């Protein structure tokens, strides 16, 4: 691919590990390191396949996981000797995950307090009051939720489609316009619908990269009604400048 996505909001390796722990309903204190390492490497390979800008920390963590895995797979007698000298090979990783999880919880709590305070000191509006309807609760989806959804779609693509000779007719820029046009008529769209409408594997990949590009540009938000649930995309109300009216330098021509 000649187009590389650079996401400022891309989480780090500890975020990915916490995501895997929660997704698989594991406990941080007793991580099945071989299983988690295999899944971690699968996500890393998916990022490489999409030509995402992977930070060096992801590769360092991959090496760390492989090292811990090798120690855990030592024969029983050798492993006991190692544990006597150094303790549980997972101990340092567990400590980092627990500490990082606490920081994330504190940051989330501070963000919620900030949102509540903004509501308290709002300037009263002079317009007539609008009847408030109860809105469903949403959770913000992470980049790893998106990668999971994308991976599942690729697995469901019939193998015979992978060998079709297809004209390169899809571009990220074109898909960006298409998705934004779709969101003019709908408040939210499930990404599964976008993938289902794709004609082939190439269009699925370009659609996914267009979603990442729109996230980077803060044009859309990705949400879930429940944790690990169906992912929906919606226009970011805080960024209402029309895409077509922005400068071409801000949105360079990008194609597959």
MOUR-V768510 format. One record per backbone hydrogen bond with DSSP energy under -1.0 kcal/mol. NH is the residue of the N-H (numbers start at 1). CO is the residue of the C=O. Records with the same first field share a line. If there is no record, write none. Layout:
NH = CO + CO
//
This chain:
10 = 7
16 = 12
17 = 13
18 = 14
19 = 15
20 = 16
21 = 17
22 = 18
23 = 19
24 = 20
26 = 21
30 = 27
33 = 31
36 = 32
37 = 33
38 = 34
39 = 35
40 = 36
41 = 37
42 = 38
43 = 39
44 = 40
45 = 41
46 = 42
47 = 43
48 = 44
49 = 45
50 = 46
51 = 48
52 = 47
53 = 5
54 = 52
58 = 55
60 = 56
61 = 57
62 = 58
63 = 59
64 = 60
65 = 61
66 = 62
67 = 63
68 = 64
69 = 65
70 = 66
71 = 67
72 = 68
73 = 69
74 = 71
79 = 75
80 = 76
81 = 77
82 = 78
83 = 79
84 = 80
85 = 81
86 = 82
87 = 83
91 = 88
94 = 90
95 = 91
96 = 92
97 = 93
98 = 94
99 = 95
100 = 96
101 = 97
102 = 98
103 = 99
104 = 100
105 = 101
106 = 102
107 = 103
108 = 104
109 = 105
110 = 106
111 = 107
112 = 108
113 = 109
114 = 110
115 = 111
116 = 112
117 = 113
118 = 114
119 = 115
120 = 116
121 = 117
139 = 224
141 = 222
146 = 142
147 = 143
148 = 144
149 = 145
150 = 146
151 = 147
152 = 148
153 = 149
154 = 150
155 = 151
156 = 152
161 = 158
162 = 159
163 = 160
164 = 161
169 = 167
173 = 254
175 = 171
176 = 172
177 = 173
178 = 174
179 = 175
180 = 176
181 = 177
182 = 178
183 = 179
184 = 181
186 = 182
189 = 233
191 = 231
194 = 190
195 = 191
196 = 192
197 = 193
198 = 195
204 = 200
205 = 201
206 = 202
207 = 203
208 = 204
209 = 205
210 = 206
211 = 207
212 = 208
213 = 209
214 = 210
215 = 211
216 = 212
217 = 213
218 = 215
219 = 214
220 = 214
221 = 234
223 = 232
224 = 139
229 = 226
232 = 223
233 = 189
234 = 221
236 = 219
239 = 236
246 = 243
251 = 247
//
